[in-house]
Amino acid sequence: MTATIDTTAPTGTALIDVRDMSSGYDEAPVVRHLDLTVGPGEVVALLGPNGAGKTTTLLTISGLLKTMAGTVEVLGEPVVGDKPASIARRGLAHVPEDRSLFFDLTVEENLRLGQRGGRAARRVSQERALDLLPALRPLLKRTAGLLSGGEQQMLAMARALASDPKVLMVDEMSLGLAPVIVERLLPVIRDVADSTGAGVLFVEQHVHLALEIADRAYVLSHGTVQVSGSAKELAARRDILEVSYLGDEAF
């Protein structure tokens, strides 16, 4: 049974608005009847065990997967029938699980690929991204393939931020990184929302760290929402999280 501890984003303010969405692969649904919202300046965590449907959800919101049922709106417009590039131009940036960097290009060249607008606008957006991730400044001329795992993740984030997004989605920022690096990088997600007003939806395997920076969270299991609510209340209800298939090892 789904447990709801808190409400969704205030009506009329959602930057991401998912209603009764089902999505999957080869006509086999992975996510079923999902309701999810993200508001301006809000950080929302999408949690759950491997195979729960978290990545599928992000891919569907980005338009990379088609919905099987229900509706998905990004920045007030439906995703159905729109191309991923059009959704990105609308103001959505997606940092995928594999980071999707160009390893033979420099850090600066990778950042340019995320920029939009004229020269002045591009310069401002790049500086904003580097202000949030200052460790990249001395690495601008370095080839992306020579960066450490943490530096590559920072570059993937910075490239997304260089597009000056209104909505940011991040899939498993911590994947393959040492815990000490994760603790340094995850707060950047909070900083993005607070400093730019963008809505952020992120997938994260480190549950306790995710709940420290999030406003709200949804917990998926077997493709459906088992728990949703404020991050503060969910963090205080470990018993509910355990019942939602996260298990002790997630903490």
VOVOZA-75615 format. One record per atom (N, C-alpha, C, O): y, x, z. Coordinates in steps of 0.2 Angstrom, whole numbers, padded with zeros to 4 digits, always signed. Layout:
<rs>
YXZ
...
</rs>
This chain:
<rs>
-0006+0004+0000
+0000+0000+0000
+0006+0004+0000
+0006+0009+0004
+0011+0003-0004
+0017+0006-0004
+0022+0005+0002
+0023-0001+0004
+0024+0010+0005
+0029+0010+0011
+0035+0012+0009
+0037+0017+0005
+0040+0008+0010
+0047+0009+0008
+0051+0009+0015
+0051+0004+0019
+0054+0015+0016
+0058+0016+0022
+0066+0015+0021
+0069+0013+0026
+0068+0016+0015
+0075+0015+0014
+0076+0012+0007
+0071+0010+0004
+0082+0011+0005
+0084+0008-0001
+0085+0013-0007
+0085+0019-0006
+0086+0010-0013
+0087+0015-0019
+0095+0016-0019
+0098+0014-0015
+0097+0019-0025
+0104+0020-0026
+0108+0014-0026
+0105+0009-0028
+0114+0014-0024
+0118+0007-0024
+0118+0004-0031
+0118+0008-0036
+0117-0002-0031
+0117-0006-0038
+0123-0004-0042
+0129-0004-0040
+0122-0003-0048
+0128-0001-0053
+0130+0006-0053
+0134+0007-0058
+0127+0010-0049
+0129+0017-0049
+0124+0022-0052
+0125+0028-0053
+0118+0019-0054
+0112+0024-0055
+0114+0028-0062
+0116+0025-0067
+0113+0034-0062
+0113+0038-0068
+0106+0038-0071
+0106+0039-0077
+0101+0038-0067
+0094+0037-0069
+0092+0030-0066
+0092+0029-0060
+0089+0026-0071
+0087+0019-0068
+0081+0018-0072
+0080+0016-0077
+0075+0018-0068
+0068+0017-0070
+0066+0011-0067
+0066+0010-0061
+0063+0006-0071
+0061+0000-0069
+0054-0002-0072
+0053-0003-0078
+0049-0003-0067
+0043-0005-0069
+0040-0001-0075
+0036-0003-0079
+0041+0006-0075
+0039+0010-0080
+0032+0012-0080
+0029+0014-0074
+0028+0012-0085
+0022+0015-0086
+0022+0020-0092
+0025+0019-0097
+0019+0026-0091
+0019+0031-0096
+0013+0035-0095
+0010+0036-0090
+0011+0039-0101
+0005+0043-0101
+0004+0046-0107
+0008+0047-0111
-0003+0047-0109
-0005+0051-0115
-0010+0047-0118
-0015+0045-0115
-0010+0047-0125
-0015+0044-0129
-0017+0037-0126
-0023+0035-0126
-0012+0033-0125
-0013+0026-0123
-0016+0026-0116
-0018+0020-0114
-0017+0031-0112
-0020+0031-0106
-0014+0032-0101
-0011+0038-0100
-0012+0027-0097
-0006+0028-0092
-0008+0033-0086
-0013+0033-0084
-0003+0037-0085
-0003+0042-0079
+0001+0039-0074
-0001+0040-0068
+0007+0036-0076
+0012+0033-0071
+0012+0026-0072
+0012+0024-0078
+0011+0022-0067
+0011+0015-0067
+0016+0011-0063
+0017+0012-0057
+0020+0007-0067
+0025+0002-0063
+0029+0006-0059
+0030+0004-0053
+0032+0011-0061
+0037+0015-0057
+0044+0012-0057
+0047+0011-0062
+0047+0012-0051
+0054+0010-0050
+0057+0016-0047
+0055+0019-0042
+0063+0019-0050
+0066+0025-0047
+0073+0025-0049
+0075+0023-0055
+0077+0027-0045
+0084+0028-0047
+0087+0034-0044
+0085+0037-0039
+0092+0037-0047
+0096+0043-0045
+0104+0041-0046
+0106+0039-0052
+0108+0042-0041
+0115+0040-0041
+0119+0047-0042
+0116+0052-0041
+0125+0046-0043
+0130+0052-0044
+0130+0056-0038
+0131+0053-0032
+0130+0062-0038
+0130+0067-0032
+0124+0066-0028
+0124+0069-0022
+0119+0063-0030
+0113+0062-0026
+0107+0067-0028
+0106+0068-0034
+0104+0069-0023
+0098+0073-0024
+0092+0069-0022
+0091+0067-0016
+0087+0068-0027
+0081+0064-0026
+0075+0069-0027
+0075+0072-0032
+0071+0069-0022
+0064+0073-0023
+0059+0068-0025
+0058+0063-0023
+0055+0071-0030
+0049+0068-0032
+0043+0072-0030
+0042+0077-0032
+0039+0069-0025
+0034+0073-0022
+0027+0070-0023
+0026+0064-0026
+0022+0074-0022
+0015+0071-0023
+0010+0077-0025
+0012+0082-0026
+0004+0075-0024
-0001+0081-0026
-0002+0082-0033
+0001+0078-0037
-0005+0087-0035
-0006+0089-0042
-0009+0083-0046
-0014+0080-0043
-0007+0081-0052
-0010+0076-0055
-0007+0069-0054
-0010+0064-0056
-0002+0069-0049
+0000+0062-0047
+0005+0059-0052
+0006+0053-0052
+0007+0063-0057
+0012+0060-0062
+0019+0062-0062
+0023+0059-0065
+0020+0067-0058
+0027+0069-0057
+0030+0072-0064
+0036+0070-0066
+0027+0077-0067
+0029+0080-0073
+0030+0074-0079
+0034+0074-0083
+0025+0070-0079
+0025+0064-0084
+0031+0060-0083
+0034+0058-0088
+0033+0059-0077
+0039+0055-0076
+0045+0058-0078
+0049+0055-0082
+0046+0065-0077
+0052+0068-0080
+0052+0069-0087
+0057+0068-0091
+0046+0070-0090
+0045+0070-0098
+0047+0063-0101
+0050+0063-0106
+0045+0058-0097
+0047+0051-0100
+0055+0050-0099
+0057+0047-0104
+0058+0052-0094
+0065+0051-0093
+0069+0055-0098
+0074+0053-0101
+0066+0061-0100
+0069+0065-0105
+0068+0063-0112
+0071+0065-0117
+0064+0058-0113
+0062+0055-0120
+0057+0059-0123
+0056+0058-0129
+0054+0064-0120
+0048+0068-0123
+0042+0064-0123
+0037+0066-0127
+0041+0059-0119
+0035+0055-0119
+0038+0048-0120
+0043+0046-0117
+0034+0043-0123
+0037+0036-0124
+0034+0032-0118
+0029+0033-0115
+0038+0027-0116
+0036+0023-0111
+0031+0018-0114
+0031+0016-0120
+0026+0016-0110
+0021+0011-0112
+0023+0004-0110
+0021-0001-0113
+0027+0004-0105
+0030-0002-0102
+0036-0001-0098
+0037+0005-0096
+0040-0006-0097
+0046-0005-0092
+0051-0002-0096
+0051-0002-0102
+0057+0000-0092
+0063+0002-0095
+0065+0009-0092
+0064+0010-0086
+0068+0013-0095
+0071+0019-0093
+0078+0019-0096
+0079+0019-0102
+0083+0020-0091
+0090+0021-0093
+0093+0027-0090
+0092+0029-0085
+0096+0031-0095
+0100+0037-0092
+0107+0037-0094
+0109+0036-0100
+0111+0037-0089
+0118+0036-0090
+0120+0030-0093
+0125+0029-0098
+0117+0025-0091
+0118+0018-0093
+0116+0016-0100
+0117+0010-0102
+0112+0020-0103
+0109+0019-0110
+0102+0019-0110
+0099+0024-0107
+0098+0015-0114
+0091+0015-0114
+0088+0022-0117
+0091+0024-0122
+0083+0024-0115
+0079+0030-0118
+0075+0028-0123
+0074+0032-0128
+0072+0022-0123
+0067+0020-0128
+0070+0021-0135
+0076+0018-0136
+0067+0024-0140
+0069+0025-0147
+0074+0030-0148
+0076+0031-0154
+0077+0033-0143
+0081+0039-0143
+0078+0045-0143
+0073+0046-0140
+0081+0050-0147
+0078+0057-0147
+0080+0061-0141
+0085+0060-0139
+0075+0065-0139
+0077+0070-0133
+0083+0073-0134
+0087+0074-0129
+0085+0076-0140
+0091+0079-0141
+0097+0075-0140
+0102+0077-0137
+0097+0068-0142
+0102+0064-0141
+0103+0062-0133
+0109+0062-0131
+0098+0062-0130
+0098+0061-0123
+0101+0067-0119
+0105+0066-0114
+0099+0073-0121
+0102+0079-0119
+0110+0079-0120
+0114+0081-0116
+0112+0077-0126
+0119+0077-0128
+0123+0072-0123
+0129+0073-0122
+0119+0067-0121
+0122+0062-0117
+0124+0064-0110
+0129+0062-0107
+0121+0070-0108
+0122+0073-0102
+0117+0074-0097
+0118+0075-0091
+0110+0074-0100
+0105+0076-0096
+0102+0083-0097
+0101+0085-0103
+0101+0087-0092
+0098+0093-0093
+0091+0093-0089
+0091+0091-0084
+0086+0096-0092
+0079+0096-0090
+0077+0103-0089
+0076+0107-0094
+0075+0106-0083
+0072+0112-0082
+0065+0111-0082
+0063+0109-0076
+0061+0113-0087
+0054+0111-0087
+0050+0116-0082
+0052+0121-0080
+0044+0114-0081
+0039+0118-0077
+0038+0126-0080
+0038+0130-0076
+0038+0126-0086
+0037+0133-0089
+0043+0137-0091
+0043+0142-0093
+0049+0134-0089
+0056+0137-0089
+0058+0137-0096
+0064+0137-0097
+0054+0138-0101
+0056+0138-0108
+0062+0143-0110
+0066+0141-0114
+0061+0149-0108
+0066+0154-0109
+0064+0157-0116
+0059+0157-0118
+0069+0161-0119
+0068+0165-0125
+0068+0172-0122
+0073+0175-0121
+0062+0175-0121
+0061+0181-0118
+0064+0187-0122
+0065+0192-0119
+0065+0187-0128
+0067+0192-0132
+0075+0192-0132
+0078+0197-0135
+0078+0187-0129
+0085+0187-0129
+0088+0189-0122
+0084+0189-0118
+0094+0191-0122
+0097+0193-0116
+0099+0187-0111
+0098+0181-0114
+0100+0188-0105
+0102+0183-0101
+0108+0179-0104
+0108+0173-0104
+0113+0183-0106
+0119+0180-0109
+0118+0175-0115
+0121+0170-0116
+0113+0178-0119
+0112+0174-0125
+0108+0168-0123
+0109+0163-0127
+0103+0168-0118
+0100+0162-0116
+0105+0157-0114
+0104+0151-0115
+0110+0159-0110
+0115+0155-0107
+0119+0151-0113
+0121+0145-0112
+0120+0155-0118
+0124+0152-0124
+0121+0146-0127
+0124+0142-0129
+0114+0147-0127
+0110+0141-0130
+0111+0135-0126
+0110+0129-0129
+0113+0135-0120
+0114+0129-0116
+0121+0126-0116
+0122+0121-0114
+0125+0130-0119
+0132+0128-0119
+0134+0123-0125
+0131+0122-0130
+0140+0119-0123
+0142+0114-0128
+0150+0115-0128
+0153+0117-0124
+0153+0112-0133
+0160+0112-0134
+0163+0118-0137
+0159+0122-0139
+0170+0118-0136
+0173+0124-0139
+0173+0130-0135
+0169+0130-0130
+0176+0136-0137
+0175+0142-0134
+0178+0142-0127
+0174+0144-0122
+0183+0139-0125
+0186+0138-0119
+0181+0134-0114
+0180+0136-0108
+0179+0129-0117
+0174+0124-0113
+0168+0128-0111
+0165+0128-0106
+0165+0132-0116
+0159+0136-0115
+0160+0141-0110
+0156+0142-0106
+0166+0144-0110
+0167+0150-0105
+0168+0147-0098
+0165+0149-0093
+0171+0141-0097
+0171+0137-0091
+0164+0135-0088
+0163+0136-0082
+0160+0133-0093
+0154+0130-0090
+0149+0136-0088
+0145+0136-0084
+0150+0142-0092
+0146+0148-0090
+0148+0150-0083
+0144+0152-0079
+0155+0151-0082
+0157+0153-0076
+0155+0149-0070
+0153+0151-0065
+0155+0142-0071
+0153+0138-0066
+0145+0139-0064
+0143+0139-0059
+0141+0140-0070
+0134+0141-0068
+0133+0148-0065
+0129+0148-0060
+0137+0153-0067
+0136+0159-0063
+0139+0159-0056
+0137+0163-0052
+0144+0155-0055
+0146+0154-0048
+0141+0151-0043
+0140+0153-0038
+0137+0147-0046
+0131+0144-0042
+0125+0149-0042
+0122+0148-0037
+0125+0153-0046
+0119+0158-0047
+0122+0165-0048
+0120+0168-0053
+0126+0168-0043
+0129+0174-0044
+0125+0180-0045
+0127+0185-0048
+0119+0180-0043
+0114+0185-0044
+0113+0187-0051
+0110+0192-0053
+0114+0182-0056
+0114+0183-0063
+0119+0187-0066
+0118+0190-0072
+0125+0188-0063
+0131+0191-0066
+0129+0198-0068
+0131+0200-0074
+0126+0203-0064
+0125+0209-0066
+0119+0210-0071
+0117+0215-0073
+0116+0204-0073
+0110+0204-0077
+0111+0202-0084
+0107+0201-0088
+0118+0200-0086
+0119+0197-0092
+0117+0200-0098
+0115+0197-0103
+0116+0207-0098
+0114+0210-0104
+0107+0212-0104
+0104+0215-0108
+0103+0210-0099
+0096+0212-0098
+0092+0207-0102
+0094+0201-0102
+0087+0209-0105
+0082+0204-0109
+0079+0200-0104
+0076+0202-0099
+0078+0193-0106
+0075+0189-0101
+0068+0190-0099
+0066+0189-0094
+0064+0193-0104
+0057+0195-0103
+0057+0201-0097
+0051+0202-0095
+0062+0204-0096
+0062+0210-0091
+0064+0207-0084
+0064+0211-0079
+0065+0201-0083
+0068+0198-0077
+0062+0197-0072
+0056+0196-0075
+0063+0197-0066
+0057+0195-0061
+0056+0187-0062
+0060+0184-0065
+0051+0185-0058
+0050+0177-0059
+0056+0173-0056
+0058+0168-0058
+0059+0176-0050
+0064+0172-0047
+0070+0173-0052
+0074+0168-0052
+0072+0178-0055
+0077+0179-0059
+0077+0174-0065
+0081+0172-0068
+0070+0174-0068
+0069+0169-0074
+0071+0162-0072
+0073+0158-0076
+0069+0160-0066
+0070+0153-0063
+0077+0152-0063
+0080+0147-0064
+0081+0157-0060
+0088+0156-0060
+0091+0156-0066
+0096+0152-0067
+0089+0159-0071
+0091+0159-0078
+0090+0152-0081
+0094+0149-0084
+0084+0149-0080
+0082+0143-0083
+0087+0138-0080
+0090+0133-0083
+0089+0138-0073
+0093+0134-0070
+0100+0135-0073
+0104+0130-0074
+0103+0141-0073
+0109+0142-0076
+0110+0140-0083
+0116+0137-0085
+0105+0141-0087
+0106+0138-0094
+0107+0131-0094
+0111+0128-0098
+0103+0127-0090
+0104+0120-0089
+0111+0118-0087
+0114+0113-0089
+0113+0122-0082
+0120+0120-0079
+0125+0122-0084
+0131+0119-0084
+0124+0127-0089
+0129+0129-0094
+0131+0123-0098
+0136+0123-0102
+0126+0118-0098
+0128+0112-0103
+0132+0107-0099
+0134+0102-0102
+0134+0108-0093
+0139+0104-0089
+0135+0097-0088
+0139+0092-0090
+0129+0097-0086
+0126+0090-0086
+0128+0085-0081
+0131+0087-0075
+0128+0079-0082
+0129+0074-0077
+0123+0072-0074
+0123+0069-0068
+0117+0073-0077
+0110+0072-0073
+0106+0079-0074
+0106+0081-0080
+0103+0081-0069
+0099+0087-0069
+0092+0086-0067
+0092+0083-0061
+0087+0087-0070
+0080+0087-0068
+0077+0094-0068
+0078+0097-0073
+0074+0095-0062
+0070+0102-0061
+0063+0101-0059
+0062+0097-0055
+0059+0104-0063
+0052+0103-0062
+0049+0109-0059
+0048+0114-0062
+0047+0109-0053
+0043+0114-0049
+0047+0121-0049
+0045+0126-0052
+0053+0121-0047
+0057+0127-0046
+0053+0133-0043
+0054+0138-0045
+0049+0131-0038
+0046+0136-0034
+0039+0139-0037
+0036+0143-0034
+0037+0136-0043
+0031+0138-0045
+0030+0145-0047
+0034+0148-0050
+0025+0149-0043
+0024+0156-0044
+0029+0160-0040
+0028+0166-0041
+0033+0157-0036
+0038+0162-0033
+0036+0163-0025
+0033+0158-0022
+0038+0168-0023
+0037+0169-0015
+0041+0165-0011
+0047+0163-0013
+0038+0163-0005
+0042+0158-0001
+0049+0160+0000
+0054+0156+0001
+0050+0166+0001
+0057+0169+0003
+0062+0168-0003
+0068+0166-0002
+0059+0168-0009
+0064+0167-0015
+0065+0159-0015
+0070+0157-0017
+0060+0155-0014
+0061+0148-0014
+0066+0146-0009
+0070+0141-0011
+0066+0148-0003
+0071+0146+0002
+0078+0148+0000
+0083+0145+0002
+0079+0153-0005
+0085+0155-0007
+0087+0151-0013
+0093+0149-0014
+0083+0149-0017
+0084+0145-0023
+0085+0138-0023
+0090+0135-0026
+0081+0135-0018
+0081+0127-0018
+0088+0125-0016
+0090+0119-0019
+0091+0128-0011
+0098+0125-0009
+0103+0125-0015
+0108+0121-0015
+0102+0128-0021
+0106+0128-0026
+0106+0121-0029
+0111+0119-0032
+0101+0118-0029
+0100+0111-0031
+0105+0106-0027
+0109+0102-0030
+0105+0107-0021
+0110+0103-0017
+0117+0105-0019
+0122+0101-0019
+0119+0112-0020
+0125+0114-0021
+0128+0111-0028
+0133+0109-0029
+0123+0110-0033
+0125+0107-0039
+0127+0100-0038
+0132+0098-0041
+0123+0096-0035
+0125+0089-0034
+0132+0089-0030
+0136+0085-0032
+0133+0093-0025
+0139+0093-0021
+0145+0095-0024
+0151+0092-0024
+0144+0100-0029
+0150+0103-0032
+0152+0100-0039
+0158+0100-0041
+0147+0097-0042
+0148+0094-0049
+0148+0086-0049
+0151+0083-0053
+0145+0083-0044
+0144+0076-0044
+0138+0074-0048
+0137+0068-0049
+0134+0079-0051
+0129+0077-0055
+0123+0074-0051
+0123+0075-0045
+0119+0069-0053
+0113+0067-0050
+0108+0071-0052
+0107+0074-0057
+0103+0073-0046
+0098+0078-0047
+0091+0074-0045
+0091+0072-0040
+0086+0075-0050
+0080+0073-0048
+0075+0079-0049
+0075+0082-0054
+0072+0081-0044
+0068+0087-0044
+0061+0086-0041
+0060+0082-0036
+0056+0090-0044
+0049+0090-0042
+0048+0096-0038
+0050+0101-0040
+0045+0096-0032
+0044+0101-0028
+0037+0101-0024
+0036+0096-0021
+0034+0107-0023
+0028+0107-0020
+0029+0108-0012
+0024+0107-0008
+0034+0112-0011
+0036+0113-0004
+0039+0107-0001
+0045+0107-0001
+0035+0103+0002
+0038+0096+0005
+0044+0097+0010
+0049+0094+0009
+0042+0101+0015
+0047+0102+0020
+0054+0105+0018
+0059+0102+0020
+0054+0109+0013
+0060+0112+0010
+0063+0107+0006
+0070+0106+0006
+0059+0103+0002
+0062+0098-0002
+0066+0093+0002
+0072+0091+0000
+0063+0091+0007
+0066+0085+0011
+0072+0088+0015
+0077+0084+0017
+0073+0095+0016
+0079+0097+0019
+0085+0097+0015
+0091+0096+0017
+0084+0097+0008
+0090+0097+0003
+0091+0090+0000
+0096+0089-0003
+0086+0086+0000
+0086+0079-0003
+0090+0074+0001
+0090+0074+0007
+0092+0069-0003
+0095+0063+0001
+0089+0058+0001
+0089+0054+0007
+0086+0057-0004
+0080+0052-0004
+0074+0055-0007
+0074+0061-0010
+0068+0052-0006
+0062+0055-0010
+0057+0049-0011
+0057+0044-0008
+0053+0050-0017
+0048+0046-0019
+0042+0050-0018
+0041+0056-0020
+0036+0047-0016
+0030+0051-0015
+0025+0047-0020
+0023+0041-0019
+0023+0051-0025
+0018+0048-0030
+0011+0050-0028
+0010+0056-0026
+0006+0046-0029
-0001+0047-0029
-0005+0043-0034
-0004+0037-0034
-0009+0046-0038
-0013+0042-0043
-0008+0038-0047
-0010+0033-0049
-0002+0041-0049
+0002+0037-0053
+0006+0032-0051
+0010+0029-0054
+0006+0030-0044
+0010+0025-0041
+0014+0028-0035
+0012+0033-0032
+0020+0025-0034
+0024+0026-0028
+0020+0024-0022
+0019+0018-0021
+0018+0029-0017
+0015+0027-0011
+0021+0026-0005
+0020+0022-0001
+0026+0030-0006
+0031+0030+0000
+0038+0032-0004
+0038+0036-0008
+0043+0028-0002
+0050+0030-0004
+0054+0029+0002
+0053+0024+0006
+0060+0033+0002
+0064+0032+0007
+0069+0038+0008
+0069+0042+0004
+0073+0038+0013
+0078+0043+0015
+0074+0049+0017
+0069+0049+0020
+0076+0055+0014
+0073+0061+0016
+0072+0062+0024
+0067+0065+0026
+0078+0061+0027
+0078+0062+0034
+0072+0058+0038
+0069+0060+0042
+0071+0051+0036
+0066+0047+0039
+0059+0049+0037
+0055+0049+0041
+0058+0051+0030
+0052+0053+0028
+0050+0060+0032
+0044+0060+0034
+0055+0064+0033
+0053+0070+0036
+0051+0069+0043
+0047+0073+0046
+0053+0064+0046
+0051+0062+0053
+0045+0058+0054
+0042+0057+0059
+0042+0056+0048
+0036+0052+0048
+0030+0056+0044
+0028+0054+0039
+0028+0061+0047
+0023+0065+0044
+0017+0061+0043
+0013+0063+0038
+0015+0057+0047
+0009+0053+0047
+0009+0049+0040
+0004+0048+0037
+0015+0046+0038
+0015+0042+0032
+0014+0047+0026
+0011+0045+0021
+0017+0053+0026
+0016+0058+0021
+0009+0060+0020
+0006+0060+0015
+0005+0061+0026
-0002+0063+0026
-0006+0057+0023
-0010+0059+0019
-0004+0051+0024
-0008+0045+0022
-0007+0045+0014
-0011+0042+0010
-0001+0047+0012
+0001+0047+0005
-0002+0053+0001
+0000+0055-0005
-0007+0056+0003
-0011+0061+0000
-0008+0068-0001
-0010+0072-0005
-0003+0069+0003
+0000+0076+0003
-0004+0081+0007
-0005+0087+0005
-0007+0079+0012
-0011+0083+0016
-0008+0088+0020
-0002+0090+0019
-0011+0091+0025
-0008+0096+0030
-0006+0102+0026
-0001+0105+0028
-0009+0104+0021
-0008+0110+0018
-0001+0110+0015
+0002+0116+0013
+0002+0104+0013
+0008+0104+0010
+0014+0106+0014
+0019+0107+0012
+0012+0106+0021
+0017+0108+0026
+0016+0116+0028
+0020+0118+0032
</rs>
